[in-house]
């Protein structure tokens, strides 16, 4: 006999056994099994009561919580596998708090795109906010025991899906920060802020490259896809212009960079932009990217200026000869004057995408003209317009020189 509305004790035991069996089967099949801890109060041991976790930066309400407050946010049991640098794997049972819970309590501001995890020993690791999910935890226990303070610290980041490189020991703070922003110019109509976080979220492929003896992988996309995302207004730019943190310019033939399929833009593990070509980094910490028609005049000038084909045609033309054929174009002096010489300017460097810059004295600028000509030095099935520097006096020793940028020194 039993009371109506209540299952017999043996029935409850049978149901419990079935639930446990299902959990065991799912676990053995490689599925993540998470169990919310009971709502009963869990007290932190005395040896870690002073431990605190800071959540600050781009948040509405910075947190400076004791470990007890972290515990009170809600404990979860879960399993995760650690893979070390030589490929050895260790699967353990953990107890912790979802990082998303903490970030929600702090209130992440929209411009926050990366979480910089700080450890008590000074180590820092960057995690893209878009990678943080309900499988990312601040782990407090492993195999039912509170973390070893001398090894893992009171808190440790553990994720069941992300690489173990993000499992930060001795975690004491989560700093919400913006990711790098890429300045865009030229034939790009993208309306908004193009950040490494946006590239990471939009990435269509894993970009790989060698960095010394190490292999690196980051989320990104091909240059063609990147320019499509940025709504580039021309398919055949003369140059892709890349500028790094040191203001050094790298010029790439636009047609080759797009068609070749070996150029990629990626967001690296520090939240910065990298430009990768054929498995090697051309520019690390990329700050500016332009799809440029013509060339830029910069350096010791009044105003950095981009001159296009139309701009060159509007300048006074001087007749010259190239490969025994008549050509015409504005003098280099007239071109440089468009940007205005800065105080004490003595020299102009004319740079190409592949050759060492050509140095020309300020006094000799009128001895050269800039000519627009079809693909004069590269055999190709695709005719590409190029600008070249042609001397009016062949005794200078320069037959011609491709022009990608002009720098006044």
C-alpha positions in Angstrom: 0.0 0.0 0.0 1.2 3.5 -0.8 -0.1 7.0 -0.5 -1.8 8.3 -3.7 0.4 10.7 -5.7 3.6 9.3 -4.4 5.7 6.7 -6.1 6.7 3.6 -4.0 10.3 3.7 -2.7 11.4 0.9 -5.0 10.0 2.8 -8.0 12.0 5.9 -7.0 15.1 3.8 -6.6 14.6 2.4 -10.1 14.1 5.8 -11.7 17.3 7.1 -9.9 19.2 4.1 -11.3 18.0 4.8 -14.8 19.1 8.5 -14.6 22.5 7.5 -13.3 22.8 4.9 -16.1 22.0 7.4 -18.8 24.6 9.8 -17.3 27.2 7.1 -17.4 26.4 6.2 -21.0 26.6 9.8 -22.1 29.9 10.3 -20.3 31.5 7.2 -21.8 30.4 8.4 -25.2 32.4 11.6 -24.8 29.4 13.9 -24.1 29.8 16.7 -21.6 27.8 15.9 -18.4 27.2 18.9 -16.2 25.4 18.7 -12.9 24.2 21.8 -11.0 25.3 21.6 -7.4 22.6 21.6 -4.7 21.6 25.0 -3.4 22.9 24.2 0.1 25.7 26.6 1.3 29.2 25.5 0.4 31.8 27.1 2.7 35.3 27.9 1.5 38.2 26.3 3.5 40.0 28.7 5.8 43.3 28.4 3.8 41.8 30.3 0.8 39.4 32.7 2.4 41.6 35.6 1.4 41.6 34.7 -2.3 39.8 37.2 -4.5 38.7 37.5 -8.1 38.7 40.8 -9.9 36.5 41.4 -13.0 37.1 44.9 -14.3 37.8 47.0 -17.4 35.0 47.4 -19.9 32.2 46.4 -17.5 29.3 48.3 -15.9 30.0 47.0 -12.4 33.6 46.0 -11.6 33.8 43.0 -9.2 36.3 42.3 -6.5 34.8 39.1 -5.0 36.0 36.9 -2.3 36.3 33.2 -3.2 33.2 32.7 -1.1 31.2 35.1 -3.3 32.5 33.2 -6.4 31.3 29.9 -4.9 27.9 31.5 -4.0 27.4 32.4 -7.7 26.6 28.7 -8.4 28.8 25.6 -8.6 28.7 23.2 -11.5 30.3 19.7 -11.7 31.8 18.9 -15.1 34.5 16.8 -16.9 37.3 18.2 -19.1 40.4 16.9 -20.7 43.8 18.6 -20.4 46.2 18.2 -23.3 49.8 19.1 -22.5 52.5 20.3 -25.0 53.6 16.8 -25.9 50.0 15.5 -26.5 49.5 13.7 -23.2 45.9 13.9 -22.1 44.4 13.8 -18.6 40.6 13.8 -18.1 39.3 14.9 -14.7 36.2 15.8 -12.9 36.0 19.4 -11.8 33.7 21.8 -9.9 33.6 25.4 -10.6 31.5 28.5 -11.6 30.7 29.4 -15.2 32.7 32.4 -16.4 29.6 33.7 -18.2 27.9 34.0 -14.8 30.6 36.3 -13.5 30.7 38.4 -16.7 26.9 38.7 -16.7 27.0 40.0 -13.1 29.7 42.5 -14.1 27.8 43.6 -17.2 30.2 43.6 -20.2 30.2 46.8 -22.2 29.7 46.3 -26.0 33.2 47.4 -26.9 34.7 44.6 -24.7 35.9 41.9 -27.0 38.7 40.1 -25.2 39.2 38.8 -21.7 42.7 39.1 -20.4 43.1 36.5 -17.7 45.8 37.4 -15.1 47.5 35.0 -12.8 49.1 35.7 -9.5 52.6 35.0 -10.9 52.1 37.7 -13.6 51.2 35.4 -16.4 48.5 36.8 -18.8 46.5 35.1 -21.4 43.9 36.5 -23.9 40.6 34.9 -24.6 38.2 36.3 -27.2 34.9 37.0 -25.6 33.1 35.2 -28.4 34.9 32.0 -27.5 33.6 32.1 -23.9 30.5 29.8 -23.6 28.8 27.7 -21.0 31.7 25.3 -21.2 34.2 27.9 -19.8 34.7 27.7 -16.0 36.5 29.1 -13.1 37.4 25.7 -11.6 37.7 25.5 -7.8 37.9 21.7 -7.3 39.4 18.7 -9.1 38.3 15.2 -8.4 36.3 16.5 -5.4 39.3 18.2 -3.7 39.8 21.9 -3.5 42.6 23.1 -5.9 46.2 22.7 -4.7 47.1 26.3 -3.8 50.8 25.9 -4.6 50.1 24.5 -8.0 46.8 25.6 -9.4 45.9 28.4 -7.0 42.5 28.9 -5.6 41.0 29.5 -9.0 41.9 28.1 -12.4 40.3 28.7 -15.9 39.2 25.4 -17.4 37.3 25.0 -20.7 35.9 21.7 -22.1 36.3 22.8 -25.7 39.2 25.4 -25.9 42.8 24.5 -26.1 44.6 23.8 -22.8 46.8 26.8 -23.4 43.9 28.9 -22.1 43.7 26.9 -18.8 45.2 29.7 -16.7 46.4 28.6 -13.3 46.3 30.8 -10.2 43.7 33.1 -11.8 43.2 36.3 -9.9 41.6 38.7 -12.4 39.6 38.9 -15.6 40.2 42.2 -17.5 37.7 43.1 -20.2 39.4 45.0 -23.0 38.9 46.1 -26.6 40.7 44.1 -29.3 42.9 45.8 -31.8 41.2 48.1 -34.3 42.3 48.3 -37.9 42.2 51.7 -39.7 40.9 51.3 -43.2 41.3 53.7 -46.2 41.3 53.8 -49.9 38.8 51.8 -51.9 37.0 50.4 -48.8 33.5 51.4 -47.9 33.1 49.4 -44.6 31.0 51.5 -42.3 31.9 50.6 -38.8 34.8 49.6 -36.5 36.8 46.7 -37.9 38.3 45.0 -34.9 40.2 41.8 -34.3 37.2 40.6 -32.3 35.0 41.1 -35.3 37.4 39.3 -37.6 37.7 36.4 -35.1 33.9 36.1 -34.9 33.5 36.3 -38.7 36.5 34.1 -39.5 36.0 31.4 -42.1 39.2 29.5 -41.8 42.1 28.6 -39.4 45.1 30.6 -40.6 48.4 28.8 -39.9 52.0 30.1 -39.9 55.4 29.5 -38.5 56.8 31.7 -35.8 60.4 30.6 -35.3 60.2 26.9 -34.4 56.6 27.2 -33.3 53.4 26.6 -35.3 50.7 29.2 -34.8 47.0 29.0 -35.7 44.4 31.8 -35.5 41.0 32.4 -36.8 40.7 34.6 -39.9 39.9 34.6 -43.6 41.5 35.0 -47.0 42.3 38.4 -48.3 39.6 38.1 -50.9 37.0 37.2 -48.3 38.3 40.0 -46.0 37.9 42.6 -48.8 34.4 41.3 -49.5 33.6 41.8 -45.8 35.0 45.3 -45.9 33.0 46.1 -49.1 36.0 47.0 -51.2 34.8 49.1 -54.1 37.3 47.8 -56.7 38.5 44.3 -57.6 41.7 45.4 -59.3 43.4 47.8 -56.9 47.0 48.8 -57.8 48.2 48.0 -54.3 47.3 46.6 -50.9 49.1 48.8 -48.4 49.9 47.4 -45.0 51.2 49.5 -42.1 52.4 48.0 -38.8 53.0 49.4 -35.3 56.4 50.7 -36.4 54.7 52.7 -39.2 56.7 50.6 -41.8 54.8 50.2 -45.0 54.5 46.9 -46.9 53.1 47.2 -50.5 51.6 44.2 -52.3 50.4 44.0 -55.8 46.6 44.0 -55.4 45.9 41.6 -58.2 48.4 39.0 -57.1 47.4 39.3 -53.4 43.7 38.7 -54.2 44.0 36.1 -56.9 47.0 34.1 -55.5 44.9 32.7 -52.6 47.9 32.7 -50.2 47.2 35.9 -48.4 45.2 35.9 -45.1 44.1 38.3 -42.4 43.9 36.8 -38.9 43.3 37.8 -35.3 46.2 36.3 -33.2 46.1 35.0 -29.7 46.9 38.4 -28.2 43.9 40.1 -29.9 46.0 41.8 -32.7 45.8 41.7 -36.5 48.4 39.7 -38.5 48.8 39.5 -42.2 50.0 36.1 -43.4 51.3 35.1 -46.8 52.1 31.6 -47.8 52.5 30.4 -44.2 54.6 33.3 -42.9 53.7 36.6 -41.2 54.3 39.7 -43.4 53.1 42.2 -40.8 52.5 41.5 -37.1 50.4 43.9 -35.1 48.8 45.4 -38.3 47.3 48.8 -37.6 46.3 50.1 -41.0 45.1 48.5 -44.3 44.5 50.3 -47.5 43.3 49.3 -50.9 45.2 52.0 -52.8 44.9 53.3 -56.3 48.0 55.3 -57.1 50.3 55.9 -54.2 50.8 57.7 -50.9 53.2 60.6 -50.3 54.1 60.7 -46.6 57.0 61.4 -44.2 58.3 64.9 -43.8 55.4 66.5 -45.7 52.8 69.1 -44.8 49.9 66.7 -45.4 50.1 63.0 -46.2 48.5 62.6 -49.6 47.2 59.9 -51.9 47.5 60.5 -55.6 45.3 58.5 -58.0 45.3 58.1 -61.7 42.9 61.0 -62.0 45.1 63.2 -59.9 48.2 62.5 -62.0 46.4 63.2 -65.2 45.4 66.6 -63.8 49.0 67.7 -63.3 51.2 69.3 -66.0 52.5 66.5 -68.3 56.2 66.3 -69.5 57.2 64.3 -72.5 59.8 61.5 -72.0 60.9 58.1 -73.5 60.5 54.6 -72.2 61.8 51.6 -74.1 62.1 53.9 -77.2 58.4 54.8 -77.0 57.1 58.3 -76.2 55.6 58.6 -72.7 54.4 61.5 -70.6 53.7 62.3 -67.0 54.2 64.9 -64.3 57.6 65.5 -62.8 58.4 63.9 -59.4 58.9 67.5 -58.1 55.4 68.5 -59.1 54.0 65.3 -57.6 55.8 65.8 -54.2 54.6 69.4 -54.1 51.0 68.2 -53.8 51.9 67.0 -50.3 54.1 69.9 -49.5 57.7 69.6 -48.4 58.3 69.7 -44.6 61.0 71.7 -42.9 64.5 70.6 -43.7 63.5 68.0 -46.3 66.6 66.8 -48.2 65.6 63.6 -50.0 62.8 61.6 -51.4 62.5 57.8 -51.3 60.6 56.1 -54.1 59.5 52.7 -52.9 58.2 49.6 -54.7 56.6 46.4 -53.5 59.8 44.3 -54.1 62.8 46.5 -54.7 65.0 48.6 -52.4 63.8 52.2 -52.2 65.3 54.6 -54.8 66.8 57.7 -53.1 66.6 61.0 -55.0 67.9 64.3 -53.8 65.3 67.1 -53.5 67.4 69.1 -56.1 66.9 66.3 -58.7 63.2 65.8 -58.4 62.5 67.6 -61.7 64.7 65.1 -63.6 62.1 62.3 -63.3 58.5 61.8 -64.5 55.9 59.4 -63.2 54.3 57.4 -66.0 51.3 55.2 -66.0 52.0 52.1 -68.1 50.6 48.6 -68.6 52.5 45.9 -66.7 56.0 46.9 -67.9 58.1 44.4 -65.8 55.9 41.4 -65.0 54.8 38.8 -67.6 51.2 38.0 -66.8 48.0 37.0 -68.5 46.3 39.8 -66.6 47.4 43.3 -67.6 47.9 45.4 -64.5 48.3 49.1 -64.6 51.5 50.2 -62.8 53.2 53.5 -62.1 56.9 53.8 -63.0 59.5 56.4 -62.4 61.3 57.3 -65.7 64.4 59.5 -65.8 64.4 62.3 -68.4 68.1 61.9 -68.6 69.1 58.3 -69.3 72.7 59.0 -67.9 71.3 58.7 -64.4 71.5 54.9 -64.6 67.9 54.3 -63.8 65.9 52.9 -66.8 62.7 52.9 -64.8 61.5 52.1 -61.3 58.1 50.9 -60.1 56.3 53.3 -57.8 54.3 52.2 -54.8 54.9 55.0 -52.3 56.9 58.2 -52.0 58.5 59.1 -48.7 60.0 62.5 -48.0 63.0 62.6 -45.6 
